[in-house]
Amino acid sequence: MSMIMEDEIKRWTAKRKSALVLDLIQGKTTVSEASRTYGLPPSEVENWVDEGKRGMENALRVNPLDLKDHYERQLKQLQQAYGEAMLELRASKKIQSMLDEEDK
């Protein structure tokens, strides 16, 4: 990595993560190399890259979204999807119980 790292990293701070992500973006290393070097799962490194891209996109907006607003909006969408899934599950169970009663 372009910044000096201790031999063994005990905690991946935002600064360390961003340095690694920059190295990945600049082609100085690959996900698999970073994964092997630092003993990280490739999926975790890829998640950091995805988060970095989202953060960069937001930072380059004309009107950047407040991080809190961004996560609140995301939470609201997830809660709505969960609610819809629960309704579908309940309706499905109700229909199944009605069909089971008809078969008797």
N, C-alpha and C positions, 0 to 999 in steps of 0.2 A: 504494500500500500504506500501511497505517496507520503503519508504522515508516519512518524516514528511510532512503532507499536511495541508494547512489552512482549516478552517471550510468550507468556500465557495470558490471554485476555480473560479476566474473570467476569467482566460486565461490558456488554456492548452498548455504549452510550450513543446518543443521537449523533454526536460528532464523529465517532468511529464508524457508525453505520453509513453516514453520508460520505465519508472519505472512501469507503469501500465501494459504495454505489457510484461515485464519481470515477473511480478507477475502472469499474465495469463499463460505464458509459463511454469512457475515453479509450476503451479497448486495451487497457494496460493489463487486464486479467480477465478470466472468464468465470462464470458461475461455478463450474466444476473445479477449477483451480482454487478459487476462494474457499469453496466448500471443503476441499481436502486440506488446504493450508491451515484453516482456522477451526476445523472440526465441526462445521455447521451443516445442517441438512440443506441440500440445494433449494428445497421449497422455501426455507426461511430467507435465504439470500434473494430468491426471486420475489418474495413478498416485499422485502425492503426496496427492491428496484421498483416494483409497482407503486408502493407508497410514495417513493421519491418522485415518480412521474406524476402522480396525482397532486402532490404538493407543488411541484414545479408548474403544472398546468394552472393551479389555483393562483400561484404567485404572479403568473404572467397575464392574468385576466385584467381587464380594465378596472373592474370592481371586484377585488378578491373577496371570496366568501370568508367570513369569520369561521375559524376552525370549529368553535362551539356550535354555530348555526349549521355547519356542514354535518357534524355528527348528530345533531338533533334531527335534522331532516332525514338522515340515513336511518336513525332509530325509528322515526315515525313510519317510514316506508316498511321497515322490517316488522314493526308491530301490526301494521295494516295487513301485511302478507300473512302473518301468523294468525290474525283474527279470521281472515278469509279461509285459511286452511282448516282452522277449528270448526268453522261453520260447515264446510264441505264434509268434514269427518263426521260431525253430528248428524247431518242430513243423510249421509251414507249409512250410518248405523241405524237410523230411524227407518229408512227404506228397507234395509235388510231385515229388521225385526218385523216389519209389516209383511214382508214376503214370507218370512218364516211362519208367521201366524196363519197366512193363507194356505200354506202347505199342510198344516195340521188338520 
